Amino acid sequence: MSKYLLIVEDNPYDLELARAALDLSDVCCEVSVAQDGQEALDLLRGGDPLPDLVLLDLNMPRVNGHQVLAAVKGDPALREVPVVVFTTSDEQADRAAATTAGADGYVLKPEGFNDLIATLNGLGRRWLTTPHCA
């Protein structure tokens, strides 16, 4: 059974970099994208299957990442889905709010492409490893 990653990212450049990095990484999974928080919630609430990991940006239009995280962790049908905040914000208030809301991790987006590949490899090993992809 293939693993499933949902990337919630509104910046097309960041999304393109993430997809390219995933292609060059050791991560073996199906990938879906939501371009804002509302789209992410719609996918999750209608999702079958649910993702094995959500990488969630914080600063997005319509519904921001904090609101998505609160909705996911407050919903009994979704609360077990791992959500890792994947953001450029190194603000202590954002970290604290994410932790309080139940984020399963908080990762700063790396600046270099090779660092992005390494970061995604680490997340993949933690959340997305399957026996046939390891």
N, C-alpha and C positions, 0 to 999 in steps of 0.2 A: 504494500500500500504506500503510495507516494505521500510525502509530506507537503503541506500547503502553507505558504507564507502570504500574508496580506501586508502590503506596504501602503501606508496612508501618508501621502506626500503631495502637496499642492505645487511645488516648484518643479517645472518640467526639466530643468537642468539637473537638479539633485536626483530626480527620478531616473533620468538617462544615465547618470553616473552610477547609481545603485544597480541598475539593470546590467550595465557593462561589467561592474565589479562582480556581480553574482555570476555572470557568464564565465569569468576568469577564476572564480573561487572554487572551493571544494563542496559548496553547498548544492545539494541535490533535492530540488523541490519544485512544485508548481507555484507560480507567482501570480497574484492578482493585485490590482492597484485601485485605490480609491483616491480621488484627487481633492477631496475635502472631507471634513468630519461627518457631514450628513450622508454622503455617499458611503462612507465606512460603516456607519450605523445601519443603513439600509442593507448593505451586503451581509453584515453580521446577523441581523435579525431575520433575514430571509435565507441565511446560509446553510447549505447542506452540501458538503461538509463544512464544519467550522474550521477556521485556520488553526494550524499547530503553533503559529506565532504571528503576532501583529507587531510590525514596526511602525510606531506612531509619532509623527511630527507634532509639535505643539502649536505652532503659529500657522493657522489655516483660516480660510474664510468660512462663513456660514456657521459651522460648529467647530470650535477649536479642539485641540488635543486634550486639554483638561476636561472639557465637557464629554468628549468621547470616552475617555478613561473612566470618568464617574458613571456614565451610562452603562458601560460594559461591566464594570465591577459591581454595579448595583442591580444587575439583571441576573436572576438565578440561572437562566438558560445560557448565559455568556460568561459568568464570572470566573470560570475555570480556564478560559482562553488566556494564554500568556500574552501580556502586553508589555513590550519594551519601548519606552520613550526613546526616540532616536532624533535628536535635536541639536541645534547649534547653541541653545541657551544653556549657559553655565551659571545661571542665576540660582542662588540658594533657595529663593522662594519657589521657583519652578520645581526644583528637586524635592523640596519638602512637600509641596502640594501633590506631586506625582506619587511620592512614597505614601502619603496619607490616603490617597485615593486607591492605593493597591497596585501600583505599577510593579511588574515583576523585574524590572530593570530600568536603568537610566543610563543611556550611552550618548556621549557627545559625538556628533558627526565628525569624522576625521577630515583634516584639510587635504592631505595627499591621497592620490588614487591608490597607491600600494597599501597605505594605512587603511583605506576603506575596504580593500579586499581582505586584509588581515582581520579587521573588525567583523566583517560579515562571516568569515570563516569561523571565528570564535563564537558568534551567535549561532551559526549553523551547527557547530559541534554540540553546543549546549541544548538547543531546542529542536533541531531538525534532522538529526542523524537517524538514519534507518540502516538496517543490516546490509541491504543491497547497495547502499550509496556510501557506506563508510570507507 
